[in-house]
């Protein structure tokens, strides 16, 4: 009897686990016109299934009559999001979405606190006549700079809408979560303001996962399996909540090594950071790149790093001089799926070393293009090209800070100057001659010749 009871309890706990595995994430809808819901009301406390959310969006845009300018769903996808993110504020009552809060009103926005997998539901709109376009944060900023018409392509008359999907998976290891969300807040509002105008625009701000999940069902099932006490299995255990991202919180702090397996080896203390202008926050290139080697007949070689997630590709070009010094002349930058033009980035300092030596610099090294306002920064960079060691290990370091630094030269100069003054003073003191004869008032007057 007890065995059947235990099986029933385990089966019930598995049902609880299955029910709790459904992730509901909040969704913010922001329209470019008043009353974006078109009279469709949704309870703030209700939970929407994915299909219900998809039907809700279709109803929001079904009244569009201009087939030449279909509505646009501007989707910003976080990796994780929760209702607490929208209500969080620091001691000074400063939240993470200050700009969104300034432009959202009851007449142009809808907040849905619990939607089951909304981003997967959006993928189903492609079968309802919606055209799908995906960008990274870097690509959308670059495309908007090139012109609003570059973001929204021409479509056929049977297209009911355009989905512009922007993946916000660009966490920076040097910033905490509130700073990252504030940076995304700026990106969302800037993109919304630049694209709104001659057609209906609806911002969909959602996430792939909830920032929190309930482990009650899983913990309860484990307690049943581990216990032999019949009274204990009837006891409900307390629930716990933990962040999904805690396990990988420090994963981006590890140093990175880029290598083609031969010839070139690149190391950095942290992930490189890309800046598309002097005022914008940096985009961390923290995803594994596709690495390739390019060797040319003129003796130069280069390593190419393709970052498809961030939409960037960079190439480091090395040359060997006649005096057996290799140097990193420049770096080229390409924005994937936006333009085939390669932008040349120059290093902030001369990067060179003798053959079989590596170049190392603990200071940040930036590769910049002042015309396009692009910059890529490496921290604690060490690099070596034209390697002959099959083990691919760095040779002796040729440091960017030379042995005689400016501080050392200044100290030596001041020491030399003080030593010179001291020597001159001692020579003057030693040249003083005291009197060796004295006048006797009772004797003959002393006569001193010119030679003395």
C-alpha positions, 0 to 999 in steps of 0.5 A: 500500500505504501509503495502505491502511495509513494508512486502516486506522490512521485507522479504528482511531484513530476506534474508540479515540476512540469507545470513550473517549467513553463516560463512566463516573462513580462512584455512591454508593447509601445506604439507610435500612435495612440491606443496601440491596443485598438480597443483590445483589453487584457487583464494585468493579472492574467497569463497569456499563452504563446498563441494568445499573444501571437493572436493579440499582436495580429489583432493590433495590426489587422486594421492597417490599410496601407499595403505599401507601408505595412506596420513594423514590429520592432522586437528587442530580445533580452536574454532574461527579464522579470517584472522586478526589472521594471520596478527596481530603483536604487537609493536615489529612486533612479530606475533602469528604464528612465527614457522608456518611462518618459515616453510610455503612457496608458494610451500608447503602451501595454504591459503584459506581466506574464507571457509564455515564451513570447519570442517563440510566438513571434516566430509563428507570425512568419506564417501569417504574412510577416517578413522577418529581419534580424539585427544585432545592436551594432548592425541596427545602429549602423543601418539607421546611421546609413538611412531609415530606408535601409532598415525597412526594405521594400516588401510585396503587397501581400506582406502584412507586416515587418518584424525587425528582431534585435538580439540584446545579448551583448552583456559587458563583463565590466558592468552590472545588470542595472547598467546593462538595462539602462544601456538597452533603454537608450538603444530602444528609445533611440531606435524607436524615435528614429524609425517612427514617422510614416508608418505604424511602429510597435515596440515589443520588449521581451526576453527568452527566459525569466530572470527567476524560476521556481524550484519548488516542484523539483525540490519536493520530488527530490525530498520524496525520493530521499526520505523513508519517513511516511510522515515526511513525504506528506510535508510540503517543503518550502520553495526557493528562487535563484537567478538563472544567470548566477552560474555563468556570472563570472564566465566573461571575466576569463582571458581569451586566446585567438589562434589559427593553430600556426603562425599567429597567437593573440592573447587578451586579459579580457574580451575586446570591446567595440565602440561605434562612436565616442559617446556610445556604450561599448559592445563586448565581443564575448562570443567565440569567433570564427578564426581564419588565417590569410597568408599572402605572397608578399610575406604578410600574414593576417588573422581574421576574427568573425563574430557572427553574434555581434555582426562584426569581423576584424582582421589583424595584418602583420608584416615582416620588416627587413631588419627582422622585426614583425609589426602589426600595421593595422586592423580592418573592420567589417560590419556583417550584413550591412556593408562590404566596406572594410574600415582601417583601424590604426593602433594607438601605439607601435606594435612590433617586436623582433622575430621569435619575440612576442609583443606585450602591453599591460595598458589598453591598446585601442585601434581607431578610425577617426573618420568613422568614429570606430574603436576596438580596445584590447586590455592586457594584449600579447601577440606574436606573428610569424611563429616557428614554434609548433607548440604555439607558445609565446616567445620572450616578451617585448614590452610596450613600456621600455626599460627607460621610461619617462619617469626613469629618465626624469629621475636620472636627469634630476639626479644628474642636475643635483649631482652637478650642483653638488660637485660645483659647490664642493669645488668652490668650497675646496678652492677657498684659501685661508691666510697662512701668514699674519701681520705682526704689529710689533714687526715689519709690515707683511708684503704680499706679491701679485703672484701670491 
